[in-house]
Amino acid sequence: MVGGSAPTPPHVLAAVRELNRLELVTETLRAALEALAAAAPAWLQAVAPDQWYERYGQRARDWRLPKAEAARAALAVTVGADGFGLLEAVYATETPGWLRQVPAVQTLRPTWILQQYYRGEDGLRWRGKGELPPGALAIGSPTTPRPSARSMPMWANQTNASAMASPDPVTTPTTPMAAGGA
């Protein structure tokens, strides 16, 4: 092509989007871990497996994300399982309720709802292209404010609550809209 550059092939753009999503979830989990380490170090040390210190001790952009699609999917499931594990620990009845109010935890929960889901015996799944929320609901970074409460739970409730026999307080939103009100 004379005087310009060729357009980026769609498969390259798709791979870049996947890497961005993977970096987003990894950084969101890392931010929550850092915030909890500052707010409740003894609690976090009691619940965090040793692998988390190695896996989330540095920024995602400082280590090489996998190039192969299968390796990226495997890492996404690992990070997803770790995030759900942290959310389950934070939302456990014996955990002090104020930990749920830590802003980074407040960002972690909707990020996990929007990027992955857990379906009983099928296990954890990274959302595919056709399963992602509309762009207006997307969370772009671990420090981005949450999407509006009126829009996110309605979409998330339709995809998550129908997948579970009994609602899980970690992954099922409970708002007036999700319950059919407002």
N, C-alpha and C positions, 0 to 999 in steps of 0.2 A: 504494500500500500504506500503510495507516494504522499509524503507530507503529513502523515498521521499514523495512528496505531490501529491495529486490528482490535475489534471488540473482544472482551474477555469471554471465553467460552462458558456456557451455562454450568457445566459440571465443575468448573473451577470456582465460580461464584457460589455454587451450592456447598462445596467443601469449605470455603471461607466462612460462610454462614454457620456451618456446623462447628467449626473451630471457635468462632465467636460465642456461640451458645455454650460450648463446653467451658470456655474461659469464664463466661458469666456465672455459670453455676459453681464452678470451682472457687472463684473469687468471692461469691456470695457466701458460700460455706466458710471460707477462710475468714471473712470479715465477721461472721457470727461467732466463730471460735475465738477470734481476737477480742471481740467485745465481751464475751463471756469470761475469758481469761482475766480481763481487767475487772469485771464486775463481781465474779465469784470464782476465784482461782481454785479453791479447794473443791468446790462442786465439780468444776470442769475436769480437774485432775482425776476425780473419782469415776467419771463417766466416759472419758475419752480414751479409746484404745491407743496403744503405742504407735500404731501405723499412722494415725492422724497427725501426729507431730511431724513425722517425716513427709507425709503426703501434702500437708497444708502449711508447712513451716515457711514456705516461700511463695511469692506471687506466681500465679499460673503462667504469666508471660515470661518468667525467668527460667522456666523449664520447657522442654520441647513437647508439645502436644503431638500425639500420634498422627502420622500421615495416612495410614491405612484406615479405611472406613470401619472395618471390624474392630480394630484396636481402639478407635475413637468411641465406638459403641460400647465396648467393654469398659473403658474408662468412665464413660457417662453413667453406666449402671453402677460402677463402684462408687463414684462421687454421689450419685443419687441415693444409694443405700446408706452411705455415711450421713448424708443430710437428713434422711428420714430417721436414722438412728438418733441423731442429735435432737430432732424435733420430738421424737417419742420421749427422750430423756427430759427435755425442757417441759413438756406437757404432762409428765407423770404426776400423779396426785401427791407424791411425797416431795416434789420439787417446789421450792418457794415460788409462789405465783408471780412475783415481781420479775423473775427472769424472763417470763413470756413477754414482758413489756420492753425489753431491751430492743432498741430500734433495729439493730442488725438481725435479730431473731424475727422481728416483725416483717423484715424484707425477705428473709429466708423462706418463710412459709409460703407466701404467694408465688415466689419464684419457683419453688418446687412444684406447686400445684400447676403452674403454667407450663413447665418444661418436662415433667415426667409424671407418671402415675403408677399406682400399685394396684394390681388386680388379683387379689387372693392367691390361688394356686398358680396363676400365670406369672406371678412375681412382678418385679419392678420393670417398667418399660420407659425408655426415652421416647418422648413424643416424636412422631414422624412429621414430615412436611405438612400433610393434610390435617394433622391433629393439633397444630399450633394455634394459639389465639390470634385474633385480628391484631394488626400492628398497634392499634390504639390501646390495647391492653398490655402490651409487652413491657417488661421491666428491662431497661437497658444497661443498668449497672448496679452493683451492690449498694450504692449510695443514692440511687434514684428513688424518689418518693413512690409509694405504692400507687397502682392504678386506683381510680375512684372506687369507693366501696359500692356504688350503685352499679358499676359495670362488671367488675371482675368476678364477684361471687356468683352471679347469674350464669356466666359461661362455665366457670369452674364447677359449679354444682351440677350442671347438666352432664359433664363428662366424668366426674369423680363419684358422685353419690350413686349413680346408676350402676357403677362397677362394684359396689360393696354391698354385702348383705346387711351389715349394720354400719351406720356412719362412724367414721373415725375422727375424733376431734382434731387430729393433726392435719388431715388432708381434706376434710369436708367443711366448707365454710358454713357458719351459722350466723346469718344476718336476716333481717326481715324479708329481703328480696329472695334469699335462698329458701326461706320457709314459705314463700308464696305471698307474702304481704307487700305493702308499699308498692 
